[in-house]
């Protein structure tokens, strides 16, 4: 039955979006199916409204932030959330869940395929916000600890394998030097690129950019998130918890394609996202104007290359 329905929904996707590449219509089809799958829960979600929903996910971090976490929060506000299950060090994201289990020690990107338990489960030109709610991470984690003389600017960089290819979306040392030099007089810059030992990784191997030592030598005024973790590790649960506390006090972000961009989009303000058209499907579905700003109401500025990033930096920061 599922197989026949998926074939039918692919036809619907083809007729609805004839201009989209044939292979990309499978994503639209899967989102159609995941929304139809919610029909099974109408009685439990809207009438009996007992705590029944168990949400279990260990796919990509980006997918969890965009689709799974807001779905879990909706069930929490609806009074129907029973339990959440995710990867190591995710309790801080699911702070609202009375019963959260950190069951998985690694993320498996394939786990996101065929995961029809949430109304939105993959890339799409449109999203359903019926069972999707903004998670108030900013208001929940705002604090008086991570405050500085100047407003915070977070540079959330990454340098890892992308789509089984060399890194594409990242700021190299020359770009970092330009960004820091342009902004350090107006902002307290905090640089964040987690080490593989600090987060749960998936198939994207984290590589060495050697920028932490370089920043300490060339821009000692920049605070490294890794150093903050060393200073405050006794006061925070883990690196993710620290990130949420620091991000909650920030309104200006520079982030990279993927989970880095999704996390920074949770905290309002302005988020410049570097995402090259050569990789990722967000471009094809125009998701930087739909799902990303929906995460918190943040203003999302999509830079397709570093030159555009510097243009946005000059205009907005």
C-alpha positions in Angstrom: 0.0 0.0 0.0 2.8 2.4 0.9 4.6 1.7 -2.3 1.5 2.4 -4.4 0.9 5.6 -2.5 4.4 6.8 -3.0 4.1 6.2 -6.8 0.9 8.1 -6.9 2.4 11.0 -4.9 5.4 11.2 -7.2 2.9 11.7 -10.0 1.2 14.4 -8.0 4.6 16.1 -7.4 5.5 15.9 -11.1 2.2 17.5 -12.1 2.5 20.2 -9.4 6.1 21.1 -10.0 6.9 20.3 -13.7 9.9 22.7 -13.6 11.7 20.8 -10.9 14.2 18.1 -11.8 12.8 14.6 -11.9 15.1 13.3 -9.2 14.2 16.2 -6.9 10.5 15.3 -7.1 11.2 12.3 -4.8 11.8 14.7 -1.9 8.5 16.5 -2.6 6.8 13.1 -2.8 8.3 12.0 0.6 7.1 15.2 2.2 3.6 14.6 0.8 3.6 11.1 2.3 4.9 12.2 5.7 2.0 14.8 5.9 -0.6 12.2 4.9 0.8 9.9 7.5 -0.3 12.4 10.2 -3.9 11.6 9.4 -3.5 8.5 11.5 -3.1 10.6 14.6 -6.0 13.0 14.3 -7.9 11.5 17.2 -4.9 11.3 19.5 -3.7 14.8 18.6 -6.9 16.7 18.7 -9.5 14.8 20.7 -8.1 12.4 23.4 -4.9 14.4 23.7 -3.1 12.1 26.1 0.7 11.8 26.3 1.4 9.2 23.7 3.9 10.5 21.1 7.4 9.0 21.2 9.8 10.7 18.9 12.9 8.7 18.0 15.6 10.2 15.6 19.3 9.9 15.0 19.7 11.2 11.5 21.5 14.4 10.5 21.7 17.3 12.9 20.3 19.7 10.3 17.2 17.5 9.7 16.7 17.2 13.4 16.8 20.9 14.0 14.6 21.9 11.0 11.9 19.2 11.3 12.1 16.9 14.3 12.7 19.4 17.2 9.9 21.8 16.2 7.6 18.7 15.8 8.5 17.5 19.3 7.9 21.0 20.7 4.5 21.2 19.1 3.6 17.9 20.8 4.9 19.3 24.1 2.7 22.4 23.8 -0.2 20.2 22.6 0.1 18.0 25.7 0.8 14.8 23.7 4.6 14.4 24.0 5.5 11.3 26.0 9.2 10.7 25.2 12.0 11.9 23.0 15.0 9.8 21.9 18.0 11.2 20.2 21.8 11.2 20.2 24.3 11.9 22.9 24.4 15.5 24.3 21.0 16.5 23.0 19.1 17.0 26.2 19.7 20.8 26.1 17.8 21.0 22.8 14.9 18.9 24.2 14.8 20.8 27.5 11.0 20.7 27.4 10.8 16.9 27.2 10.1 15.3 30.6 11.5 12.0 29.3 14.5 12.4 27.0 16.8 9.6 26.2 20.3 10.1 24.7 20.3 6.6 23.2 22.6 7.0 20.1 26.3 7.6 20.1 26.5 8.5 16.4 24.3 10.0 13.8 23.5 8.0 10.7 22.4 10.2 7.7 20.6 7.3 6.1 18.2 7.3 9.1 16.5 10.4 7.6 15.4 8.5 4.5 12.0 6.9 4.8 11.5 8.7 8.2 7.8 9.5 7.7 7.0 10.1 11.4 7.1 13.9 11.1 5.1 16.2 8.8 8.2 17.6 7.2 11.1 15.2 6.7 13.2 16.5 3.9 13.7 19.2 1.3 10.6 20.7 -0.2 9.4 23.9 -1.9 6.6 24.1 0.8 6.4 23.0 4.4 3.6 22.2 6.7 3.5 24.2 9.9 0.4 22.5 11.3 2.4 20.4 13.7 5.5 22.5 13.8 6.3 25.1 16.5 9.2 27.5 17.1 11.3 26.2 19.9 12.1 29.2 22.2 15.8 28.4 22.7 16.8 32.0 22.8 14.4 33.0 25.6 15.0 29.8 27.5 18.8 30.0 27.5 19.3 33.8 27.6 21.7 34.5 30.6 23.9 37.0 32.3 27.1 35.0 32.2 28.1 35.4 28.5 27.8 39.2 28.2 30.6 41.4 27.0 31.4 45.1 26.5 30.3 44.9 22.9 27.5 42.9 21.2 28.4 39.4 20.2 29.1 38.3 16.6 29.3 34.5 16.3 31.3 33.1 13.4 30.1 29.5 13.1 32.5 27.9 10.7 33.0 24.3 9.6 35.6 22.4 7.6 34.5 18.9 6.8 33.7 16.4 4.0 30.5 17.4 2.2 28.6 15.0 0.0 31.7 12.7 0.0 33.7 15.5 -1.5 36.3 18.0 -0.1 35.0 20.9 1.9 32.9 23.5 0.0 31.2 25.8 2.5 33.7 27.2 4.9 35.8 30.3 5.6 39.5 29.9 5.0 42.1 31.9 6.9 42.2 34.7 4.4 38.4 35.1 4.7 38.5 34.8 8.5 41.1 37.5 8.6 38.9 39.8 6.5 35.8 39.2 8.5 37.6 39.7 11.9 39.4 42.8 10.8 36.2 44.4 9.6 34.1 43.6 12.6 36.3 43.4 15.7 35.9 47.1 16.6 32.1 46.9 16.8 31.6 43.3 18.1 33.0 40.8 20.5 33.7 38.1 18.0 33.2 34.5 19.2 34.5 31.8 16.8 32.9 28.4 16.9 34.0 25.3 15.1 33.4 22.3 17.3 36.0 19.5 17.5 34.9 16.0 16.6 35.2 15.1 20.3 32.7 17.7 21.3 29.7 16.8 19.1 28.1 13.6 17.7 29.3 13.4 14.1 27.7 11.7 11.1 29.2 10.8 7.8 30.9 14.2 7.4 34.5 13.8 8.5 35.8 16.9 10.3 39.1 18.0 8.9 41.8 20.3 10.3 41.8 23.9 9.2 44.5 24.9 11.8 42.7 28.2 12.4 42.4 28.0 16.2 46.1 28.5 16.7 46.2 31.1 13.9 43.4 33.1 15.5 45.1 33.1 18.9 48.3 34.4 17.3 46.8 36.9 14.8 43.5 38.0 16.5 43.8 37.4 20.2 40.8 39.6 20.8 38.6 36.8 19.3 37.1 34.4 21.8 37.2 30.8 20.8 34.2 28.7 21.8 36.6 25.9 22.6 38.3 28.1 25.2 35.0 29.1 26.7 34.2 25.4 27.1 37.5 24.8 28.9 36.7 27.8 31.2 33.1 26.8 31.9 33.0 23.0 31.5 32.1 22.6 35.2 29.1 24.8 34.8 27.6 23.4 31.6 26.4 19.9 30.8 28.3 19.6 27.5 29.4 21.6 24.5 25.9 21.8 23.0 24.7 23.3 26.2 27.4 25.9 26.1 26.6 26.7 22.5 23.0 27.4 23.4 23.9 29.7 26.3 26.3 31.7 24.1 24.0 31.8 21.0 21.1 33.0 23.2 22.9 36.2 23.9 23.7 36.9 20.3 21.9 38.7 17.5 24.5 38.6 14.7 25.7 35.3 13.1 27.8 34.1 10.2 27.2 30.5 9.6 27.8 27.8 7.0 25.5 25.5 5.0 23.9 22.6 7.0 23.4 22.1 10.7 25.7 25.1 11.5 23.3 27.4 9.6 20.2 25.8 11.1 21.4 26.2 14.7 22.3 29.9 14.2 18.9 30.5 12.7 17.2 29.6 16.0 18.2 32.8 17.7 16.6 35.7 15.8 18.6 38.6 14.7 20.5 38.3 11.4 22.2 35.2 10.1 24.4 35.4 7.0 24.6 31.9 5.6 27.4 30.9 3.3 26.0 28.2 1.0 27.5 27.7 -2.4 25.0 26.6 -5.2 27.4 23.8 -6.1 26.2 21.7 -3.2 23.0 21.2 -1.2 19.4 21.2 -2.2 18.3 24.2 -0.2 19.0 26.3 -3.3 16.6 24.3 -5.6 13.8 24.6 -3.1 14.5 28.2 -2.0 14.5 27.1 1.6 16.5 30.1 2.9 13.3 32.1 2.5 11.0 29.5 4.0 12.0 27.0 6.7 15.2 28.8 7.9 13.6 32.2 8.8 10.6 30.2 10.3 12.9 28.7 13.0 12.9 31.9 15.0 11.9 34.8 12.7 15.6 35.6 12.0 16.5 37.6 9.0 18.4 35.1 6.7 20.9 36.5 4.2 22.0 33.8 1.8 25.5 34.4 0.5 26.3 32.2 -2.5 30.0 33.0 -2.3 32.4 34.8 0.0 32.2 38.0 -2.0 28.4 38.1 -1.3 29.1 37.4 2.3 31.4 40.4 2.5 28.8 42.5 0.8 26.2 41.5 3.4 28.7 42.1 6.1 29.3 45.6 4.9 25.6 46.4 4.6 24.2 44.8 7.8 27.0 44.5 10.3 
